[in-house]
């Protein structure tokens, strides 16, 4: 069976929540949402999910809890949450920007704003999802640090800082290096190391032999295709090369 | 007990240029849009606006009424980036105090509790500290010795919020899933104005809804305004959803053109113009 790039991305995102236990999975964006629900359906059945508003819901939509914004923020600071955010820019230390491009005083492009990235990164695990891996996203220096990276977290003594992984349309990345800089952890099948290198605006740590992102099981593929995303919206967010 | 009902114009008559105004709701959800529209019809300007920003910020920014914005984001939800806010920021049309969402919330709590600040584990390490050089940190006096951001109280001259139901005394209830932070906005302000979908008798507030839906208490409310569909085009569940078609038109129409068609008359004229726009659109399909 042919597995699409988008489906590898869903599996790679799902893996972020493996072993997380009874915590809230907060996915931002389509592919991370499919990943969180895939994890909930399979290897991380204790995860909590929201309906995108103020309710905690089971896989069939059964309401099991109430989580308005003020309680959501308490969940963040209590640490019982693992969010996967987007990133308009990301540097090798994991500093993330979603606020603006260019000079903050008068930005070339105003984006969303810092949102909850500062509180997230200082309190609960934060992973990132980048649907188009390019040197414009993976930059030497981000223009406005919203999510706090490893270098800055260390400088302020952040006790609960953790960035488990970054998933892009090309591969999976982590910070399992002596100086906590970004490392290529796995390539999605069909992608080469050179492709990743040239699409990254900083010097990425790349080991001698990089594994491929794991294949979905048949049961997982069936879930993705028949239950979680029967319309195939995932293929519009990430196209197979 | 006093009847606090007034018109949108009556609310705006109590506001002045240069004031700090808090606006409740979140993004494109339960925004007091009828009151914002009334504000746009006035000459009031030079405002400091405190908001979990949505089209309230976009409209006021496009009309040049904001001197300083205090926000963690501005979004239209179904259109992620607010185009009028973006345009205003990209021409540096006003000052921005960009805070993290949690710092913002603790700032509201601090103001509601008459505290100068509250400590929050957010900010250090991020550029929120760089772009807000006035922000201070505070170190735990206990053994842990951790350093926190001291989120400053977000005290305001007036708060504007929109609820589902209210009585004439200023008690208000929300019937949707999320209270947002509207009660805190009212408690953090010297005066607070509540617009509502429907004005009801006090007894009716708890006739069909549990008492915990009573979000805003009359002791924190200065005026009450009945504005059916007053959150349009943001959502006000369960009374009405977000008007995504209108929202997309708002996001893609030049400001002058939008303002001329929809904002030149009073609230009744606005609601009529919206109905006419939808009718036209249906006929074109």
Boltz contact constraints between the chains, C-beta under 6 A:
constraints:
  - contact:
      token1: [A, 53]
      token2: [B, 177]
      max_distance: 6.0
  - contact:
      token1: [A, 54]
      token2: [B, 177]
      max_distance: 6.0
  - contact:
      token1: [A, 54]
      token2: [B, 178]
      max_distance: 6.0
  - contact:
      token1: [A, 68]
      token2: [B, 178]
      max_distance: 6.0
  - contact:
      token1: [A, 68]
      token2: [B, 179]
      max_distance: 6.0
  - contact:
      token1: [A, 73]
      token2: [B, 102]
      max_distance: 6.0
  - contact:
      token1: [A, 73]
      token2: [B, 105]
      max_distance: 6.0
  - contact:
      token1: [A, 104]
      token2: [B, 131]
      max_distance: 6.0
  - contact:
      token1: [A, 106]
      token2: [B, 92]
      max_distance: 6.0
  - contact:
      token1: [A, 110]
      token2: [B, 86]
      max_distance: 6.0
  - contact:
      token1: [A, 110]
      token2: [B, 89]
      max_distance: 6.0
  - contact:
      token1: [A, 110]
      token2: [B, 90]
      max_distance: 6.0
  - contact:
      token1: [A, 112]
      token2: [B, 73]
      max_distance: 6.0
  - contact:
      token1: [A, 113]
      token2: [B, 72]
      max_distance: 6.0
  - contact:
      token1: [A, 113]
      token2: [B, 73]
      max_distance: 6.0
  - contact:
      token1: [A, 114]
      token2: [B, 72]
      max_distance: 6.0
  - contact:
      token1: [A, 114]
      token2: [B, 98]
      max_distance: 6.0
  - contact:
      token1: [A, 114]
      token2: [B, 100]
      max_distance: 6.0
  - contact:
      token1: [A, 114]
      token2: [B, 128]
      max_distance: 6.0
  - contact:
      token1: [A, 115]
      token2: [B, 72]
      max_distance: 6.0
  - contact:
      token1: [A, 115]
      token2: [B, 73]
      max_distance: 6.0
  - contact:
      token1: [A, 115]
      token2: [B, 101]
      max_distance: 6.0
  - contact:
      token1: [A, 116]
      token2: [B, 101]
      max_distance: 6.0
  - contact:
      token1: [A, 118]
      token2: [B, 100]
      max_distance: 6.0
  - contact:
      token1: [A, 118]
      token2: [B, 122]
      max_distance: 6.0
  - contact:
      token1: [A, 118]
      token2: [B, 123]
      max_distance: 6.0
  - contact:
      token1: [A, 118]
      token2: [B, 126]
      max_distance: 6.0
  - contact:
      token1: [A, 118]
      token2: [B, 128]
      max_distance: 6.0
  - contact:
      token1: [A, 119]
      token2: [B, 100]
      max_distance: 6.0
  - contact:
      token1: [A, 119]
      token2: [B, 102]
      max_distance: 6.0
  - contact:
      token1: [A, 119]
      token2: [B, 122]
      max_distance: 6.0
  - contact:
      token1: [A, 122]
      token2: [B, 121]
      max_distance: 6.0
  - contact:
      token1: [A, 122]
      token2: [B, 122]
      max_distance: 6.0
  - contact:
      token1: [A, 123]
      token2: [B, 121]
      max_distance: 6.0
  - contact:
      token1: [A, 144]
      token2: [B, 127]
      max_distance: 6.0
  - contact:
      token1: [A, 145]
      token2: [B, 126]
      max_distance: 6.0
  - contact:
      token1: [A, 145]
      token2: [B, 127]
      max_distance: 6.0
  - contact:
      token1: [A, 148]
      token2: [B, 125]
      max_distance: 6.0
  - contact:
      token1: [A, 148]
      token2: [B, 126]
      max_distance: 6.0
  - contact:
      token1: [A, 152]
      token2: [B, 125]
      max_distance: 6.0
  - contact:
      token1: [A, 153]
      token2: [B, 125]
      max_distance: 6.0
  - contact:
      token1: [A, 156]
      token2: [B, 124]
      max_distance: 6.0
  - contact:
      token1: [A, 156]
      token2: [B, 125]
      max_distance: 6.0
